[in-house]
Amino acid sequence: MPERFATDRLRDARQISDWAETVDVIVVGLGSAGACAALEAHRAGARVLVLEKQAQGGGTSARAAGQFYLGGGTALQTACGFEDSPEEMATYMKMACGPGAPADKIDLFVKNAVLHYDWLVEQGVPFRPTFIPTTEATNPPGPDGLTYTGSEPAYPWCEFALPAPRGHNVENEGDSGVVLMGVLLDRIEREGIEIRANAETTRLAMDENGRVVGVGIREGAPESEEEKWLAASGGVILCTGSFGFNEEMLARYAPPLLDCSPVGSEAEDGLGIRLGMAAGGDAIRMDAGCVMIPFSKPRSLVRGIIVNGRGERFINEDVYQAVHGDVALKRQDGISYLILDADSYSEPLLPFPSAGQADTPQGLEEKLGLPSGSLVATLARWNEGAELGEDPLFHKGAEWITTLTKPPFRAVDLRCETFPYPFFTLGGLRTDLDGRVLTPEGEIIGGLFAAGRVSSGLPAQGYNSGMSLSDCTFFGRRAGRAAGTILPSH
Amino acid sequence: MPERFATDRLRDARQISDWAETVDVIVVGLGSAGACAALEAHRAGARVLVLEKQAQGGGTSARAAGQFYLGGGTALQTACGFEDSPEEMATYMKMACGPGAPADKIDLFVKNAVLHYDWLVEQGVPFRPTFIPTTEATNPPGPDGLTYTGSEPAYPWCEFALPAPRGHNVENEGDSGVVLMGVLLDRIEREGIEIRANAETTRLAMDENGRVVGVGIREGAPESEEEKWLAASGGVILCTGSFGFNEEMLARYAPPLLDCSPVGSEAEDGLGIRLGMAAGGDAIRMDAGCVMIPFSKPRSLVRGIIVNGRGERFINEDVYQAVHGDVALKRQDGISYLILDADSYSEPLLPFPSAGQADTPQGLEEKLGLPSGSLVATLARWNEGAELGEDPLFHKGAEWITTLTKPPFRAVDLRCETFPYPFFTLGGLRTDLDGRVLTPEGEIIGGLFAAGRVSSGLPAQGYNSGMSLSDCTFFGRRAGRAAGTILPSH
């Protein structure tokens, strides 16, 4: 009788008589996390094999806007004339990445963010030493290097941490994830790291000591292809991304996200999380998602006010789009309208539909089907504060405060049912600072690493643009180094 | 070298040479789920051993109010003159237990709820055939059998499902979980089912086929006590309750609950969830909790209005306390005040503190530090509707609508920071309809069952009083039957 584990995703290595190949480190998934893991493992002296189930590497990172969240005084910040400190950055991130932000990962990251930026530059990732104010930011981003990408200048964050621009944008006209991945993939090729494309990882192999020692794969398109086993003496690094495209997993772990629209590569089916759990790994914060409402391009639209289904404001409109998205989805049942007057209105760059237009606040309120008098009262109250340059309710930044009095009044429809909010999942495998996958008891699973969105990383439950790429690359590198350096503690 | 799994919570059965005992079914944890599982497994012909880590059985169930959520036309409903149907009950539960309510479990439960009630009565659980209106309900409950325990008569549920009282209250003066557990424990004793108290389960044993075949235990108080191994040929049923008392687990899976106050037995440290995950089990909806704000006794307090930190209403005040709690904690940052006037005020039965008192709405608003004009406007708007007997914003039931105009105006402080909301966790192991623990791939883990709050059950992400006891006992019974009946599919 064959020996087996409770799940078919895990196989007893003693049952595998025919190992097709043996390397030191196997990296599963070739997005930015996998690329950085592969590079560092290789440079640590390991023989590395990268498995990519799609025809070529790149993953969701290659489709990303291409921003890194970095700071604490990077060369780019300095070149653009901005000061920043690791301490301010840590304070901000601990607020922005929560509730329950991972203090240990944030502390390590902010201490090393300057060096991580330098490393990216050394690899050849281009950053133009120019700053672009939020007011002039375009969609997709232009080639300028530095910008604000989060809620740093917004209330309440600005009261706790000195704002600094920390969006480090890879140079390109348009989305630049493709440039980033071009550079990293080029490095991998030049350093002679082997990539196996069209190779789907099917299972993990575990030895008699509970250590992960290899993977099963199927190569090529046909499902009928025979499973092959590849051994990895140093470890397996899972870099397979999120589970946003797996509806069954969303239903089990994060049902509200089913109403939203996943972004990234359709390859993100949560396989790595399931493989890691099969090996005994803990999966944490599985309800967390980055949910975005990218209405604020042009940025002048922030002068409008956002109201819920009761015609009430619920947020300062100048927060980062993923703060707004999270609050709108989880606290306001996915109902959000942007209210503008003739002076503040311009066409949103993204095709959010109009929810109505009228010559009076009351007329607009009726068109939206809001409770009688609600929007009228909200606008009156807003204008009363705006006359004084104040937003006593939500403390929107003074630069965005204008009265909204000139007809026609318009509502941009930011409801989830109209324009399903783009999202990606943030929950995943629990890892230590070197990307080692941990069990629910906190034990290290020998030979198993994870980095990027397959894991719960820096943005545990709150997100700013660039945090995922930073998490993927920074902790991908650490996992690669740890796996590539054969240590007794493995 | 000893063979082992990635986690020490799991042991290779082949390494165990010395099995202290062998039975058919081991039940871990003797609350209501464990008691029902033990009874049904025993009655199916299995030799059952129950392990309880505390000095005696009862668990959180013995501390519970003692209500079951049942309906569809139970003998008690009929005796009290109420009609109900499984269909209406299913419709309601699918709304109330979500988002992402488990349709399959709910359908099975409502189809069998009448029989489950009869079974409880057969065991000797007393229900007095009297109905008590919500208005007269006391805290703790009195001896009357039938009551409303959820949001059935409240908006929006009443628009979708015909309300019926489904709270089936075990007869007692005061909390009656102790009566329920007395009956069940007495049955267990009379039927000669063996209970091992002060026995802490430490690990699961898994055989070469990935099947759970036993448990490790330590008996008696001292940690130094040697680990003993007990074999279970039919299966192990985990009934160890929730993880509300494990702060590390809360931090990993449900950080907002760290601000609240766990209810139940301190034994609820999530051990069973961790054991199940060690065996490869999926843990789902781990962020879900039943969070309560039990302000509404006396029920007349529902005539007040509830406002948030901006002085706005956010819910119809007549919803079930766990709906209010969930919304207040997760949508309003744990800020909730109950506003009353002289006519509607009476002392809350639970010691919620006063947040202030004033002769005018404006005075009260100032005392609470609410934004200027906010509470004044909210009260004016409320009174405008109340004059017409209406609540156009939230559709509170007409019986609770009165104007709030007579000074003094008072605020009861329902903030989480003042009175940490009582809660218990709802997330746990993923199980099928027979309590079999499933992997993230949906595979059945042979020999491993779970029931009650160690699993994700009927109240997946929404709660009404009585749903947990019903889930524990109904699915506990099913797990016991399945484990006790040796089937090839195990």
Boltz contact constraints between the chains, C-beta under 6 A:
constraints:
  - contact:
      token1: [A, 3]
      token2: [B, 208]
      max_distance: 6.0
  - contact:
      token1: [A, 4]
      token2: [B, 210]
      max_distance: 6.0
  - contact:
      token1: [A, 5]
      token2: [B, 210]
      max_distance: 6.0
  - contact:
      token1: [A, 6]
      token2: [B, 210]
      max_distance: 6.0
  - contact:
      token1: [A, 6]
      token2: [B, 279]
      max_distance: 6.0
  - contact:
      token1: [A, 6]
      token2: [B, 280]
      max_distance: 6.0
  - contact:
      token1: [A, 6]
      token2: [B, 445]
      max_distance: 6.0
  - contact:
      token1: [A, 7]
      token2: [B, 280]
      max_distance: 6.0
  - contact:
      token1: [A, 7]
      token2: [B, 439]
      max_distance: 6.0
  - contact:
      token1: [A, 7]
      token2: [B, 441]
      max_distance: 6.0
  - contact:
      token1: [A, 7]
      token2: [B, 443]
      max_distance: 6.0
  - contact:
      token1: [A, 99]
      token2: [B, 255]
      max_distance: 6.0
  - contact:
      token1: [A, 99]
      token2: [B, 256]
      max_distance: 6.0
  - contact:
      token1: [A, 100]
      token2: [B, 251]
      max_distance: 6.0
  - contact:
      token1: [A, 100]
      token2: [B, 255]
      max_distance: 6.0
  - contact:
      token1: [A, 208]
      token2: [B, 3]
      max_distance: 6.0
  - contact:
      token1: [A, 210]
      token2: [B, 4]
      max_distance: 6.0
  - contact:
      token1: [A, 210]
      token2: [B, 5]
      max_distance: 6.0
  - contact:
      token1: [A, 210]
      token2: [B, 6]
      max_distance: 6.0
  - contact:
      token1: [A, 251]
      token2: [B, 100]
      max_distance: 6.0
  - contact:
      token1: [A, 252]
      token2: [B, 284]
      max_distance: 6.0
  - contact:
      token1: [A, 253]
      token2: [B, 284]
      max_distance: 6.0
  - contact:
      token1: [A, 255]
      token2: [B, 99]
      max_distance: 6.0
  - contact:
      token1: [A, 255]
      token2: [B, 100]
      max_distance: 6.0
  - contact:
      token1: [A, 256]
      token2: [B, 99]
      max_distance: 6.0
  - contact:
      token1: [A, 274]
      token2: [B, 440]
      max_distance: 6.0
  - contact:
      token1: [A, 277]
      token2: [B, 440]
      max_distance: 6.0
  - contact:
      token1: [A, 279]
      token2: [B, 6]
      max_distance: 6.0
  - contact:
      token1: [A, 280]
      token2: [B, 6]
      max_distance: 6.0
  - contact:
      token1: [A, 280]
      token2: [B, 7]
      max_distance: 6.0
  - contact:
      token1: [A, 284]
      token2: [B, 252]
      max_distance: 6.0
  - contact:
      token1: [A, 284]
      token2: [B, 253]
      max_distance: 6.0
  - contact:
      token1: [A, 287]
      token2: [B, 287]
      max_distance: 6.0
  - contact:
      token1: [A, 312]
      token2: [B, 312]
      max_distance: 6.0
  - contact:
      token1: [A, 331]
      token2: [B, 331]
      max_distance: 6.0
  - contact:
      token1: [A, 371]
      token2: [B, 392]
      max_distance: 6.0
  - contact:
      token1: [A, 371]
      token2: [B, 393]
      max_distance: 6.0
  - contact:
      token1: [A, 392]
      token2: [B, 371]
      max_distance: 6.0
  - contact:
      token1: [A, 393]
      token2: [B, 371]
      max_distance: 6.0
  - contact:
      token1: [A, 439]
      token2: [B, 7]
      max_distance: 6.0
  - contact:
      token1: [A, 440]
      token2: [B, 274]
      max_distance: 6.0
  - contact:
      token1: [A, 440]
      token2: [B, 277]
      max_distance: 6.0
  - contact:
      token1: [A, 441]
      token2: [B, 7]
      max_distance: 6.0
  - contact:
      token1: [A, 443]
      token2: [B, 7]
      max_distance: 6.0
  - contact:
      token1: [A, 445]
      token2: [B, 6]
      max_distance: 6.0
